Each structure stands twice: as structure tokens, then as C-alpha cells.
Amino acid sequence: MKRQRAEFELAVQLGKCLAQSEELTRLRKAQAELELDKEAARLYRELKEGRLDAGDKTVMEKPAAAELLSAEIEFNRLLKTINGIIGFYITGEENIVLHGKGCSGCRGCRA
């Protein structure tokens, strides 16, 4: 039987970690909550389809929609950070943003 490449094994591990992350848990909970509020779900869909402006306050006045938008931002930030770390090791270029700042001074992924 052929052994799986190390890259694939690590991708599986990363996928499992992401599936258990606080960010994805929050995102899934927010998605479920949005489905319970039909008006918020409608406004959210209209925003995503471009029929509402991102600055439209009616969407943010719906807690379920606002929470889902916030959860999406946080999950996307997590994915962007992970991609930045991977990119650093591929290119050697620092393109990682942690907590709104670059990682100069952070030795986390270089150690």
C-alpha cells in the first residue's frame, strides 16, 4: 500500500484543527441562528447578492445577521493568517497579519 505524502497528511491535520476551531464553531452557530430569523436571513442574502449596500444599517440592526457577518470576518481572518504562514515558508516573504499587526517581533512560526 502506497504511503500518503506528508503534505496531504498535514493538510488533513489542518482541516481537522480548523473544523474544531472557535471561529468555525462560531460561524456555524451564527448560520443556524440566521435561519431562525427570516427577516435577517432575507437582508443577509440581499447584502451578499449586492442588492443592499454594505453600509446599510438595516442589516446590522438584525443581531443574527450582524453576528454572522462578524463570524465570517473572523473565520476569513483565520484562513488568511494560515495562508500567510504557509506563504512565508514557500516564498520567504512576510505576509502575515495577526491581531491587525504584522508578525515582526512574533517568533511563533519561526521557532
C-alpha positions in Angstrom: 0.0 0.0 0.0 1.4 3.4 -1.0 2.1 5.8 1.8 0.3 9.2 1.6 2.5 12.2 1.0 3.4 14.2 4.1 1.8 17.3 2.6 -1.6 15.5 2.4 -1.3 14.2 5.9 -0.6 17.7 7.2 -3.5 19.1 5.2 -5.8 16.5 6.9 -4.5 17.6 10.3 -5.0 21.3 9.4 -8.5 20.5 8.2 -9.3 18.7 11.5 -8.0 21.6 13.5 -10.0 24.2 11.5 -13.1 22.1 11.9 -12.7 22.3 15.7 -11.7 26.0 15.8 -13.6 28.5 17.8 -14.0 30.6 14.6 -15.7 27.9 12.7 -17.9 26.9 15.7 -19.0 30.5 16.0 -19.6 30.7 12.2 -21.8 27.6 12.2 -23.8 28.7 15.2 -24.3 32.1 13.6 -25.5 30.4 10.3 -28.0 28.4 12.3 -29.3 31.4 14.2 -29.7 33.4 11.0 -32.0 30.6 9.6 -34.3 31.2 12.6 -34.8 34.9 11.7 -36.4 35.0 8.3 -36.1 38.8 8.0 -32.4 38.8 9.0 -31.8 36.0 6.5 -33.5 37.9 3.7 -31.5 41.0 4.4 -28.3 39.0 4.7 -29.0 37.4 1.3 -29.7 40.7 -0.3 -26.4 42.1 1.1 -24.5 39.1 -0.3 -26.2 39.4 -3.7 -25.3 43.0 -3.9 -28.8 44.3 -3.7 -28.0 46.1 -0.4 -25.1 48.3 0.4 -22.6 47.1 3.0 -23.2 50.2 4.9 -26.9 49.6 5.1 -27.8 49.8 8.8 -30.9 47.6 8.4 -28.7 44.5 8.1 -26.6 45.4 11.2 -29.8 46.2 13.2 -30.6 42.4 13.0 -28.4 40.7 15.6 -28.5 37.4 13.7 -27.2 39.0 10.5 -24.6 41.1 12.3 -23.3 38.1 14.2 -23.0 36.1 11.0 -21.1 38.9 9.2 -18.8 39.2 12.2 -18.2 35.5 12.4 -17.4 35.4 8.7 -14.8 38.1 9.1 -13.1 36.3 11.9 -13.1 32.9 10.1 -11.7 34.5 7.0 -9.1 36.3 9.1 -8.0 32.9 10.5 -7.8 31.4 7.0 -5.8 34.5 5.7 -3.4 34.1 8.6 -2.9 30.4 7.9 -2.3 31.2 4.2 0.2 33.9 5.2 2.1 31.5 7.4 2.2 28.9 4.6 3.2 31.6 2.1 6.1 32.7 4.3 7.6 29.2 4.2 7.1 29.0 0.5 8.3 32.4 -0.5 10.2 33.7 2.5 8.1 36.9 2.3 6.4 38.0 5.4 2.7 38.4 4.6 1.1 37.5 7.9 -1.4 39.7 9.8 -2.0 38.7 13.4 -4.4 40.8 15.5 -4.3 43.6 13.0 -0.5 43.8 13.0 2.3 42.2 11.1 4.3 39.5 12.7 7.6 41.3 13.1 8.6 40.5 16.7 6.5 37.4 16.8 8.6 34.2 16.8 5.7 31.8 16.8 6.0 30.3 13.3 9.8 30.8 13.0 10.8 28.9 16.1 
